[in-house]
C-alpha cells in the first residue's frame, strides 16, 4: 500500500486533537496526529502497542502516573494496556504506529 501525501483527511477526535490515517497492513497502522497548543488527551489505555515520534512541537505525556516531557525528535513506545495521557505545550505533529491495526481509526477511502 502506498498513501500519497494529502492535506485533507484530518478527523477531529476531541477539542484540539486531529488524526490522519496513513498506511496500514495486517498487523500495523501508521497514524499522524495534529495536536493544538493547550489540548489535553485524558488518561486512557488500549490493547494496542504504540510507538511514536514527535515531528514538531512539545508535550508532556503522563505514562503510568509519571510525567514525561517530549520535544521534537523524541520517540516513545508503550505496551498495550499502559495508562497514558497528554498535555500539549506547543502545537505538535506526531507520527504513531499501532499494533494491532486500529480499525476504528481507518478512513473509509483507505480501506482495502
Helices and strands as residue ranges (DSSP letters): E 11-14, E 17-24, E 29-35, E 40-44, E 49-63, E 66-71, E 75-78, E 84-99, G 103-105, G 108-110
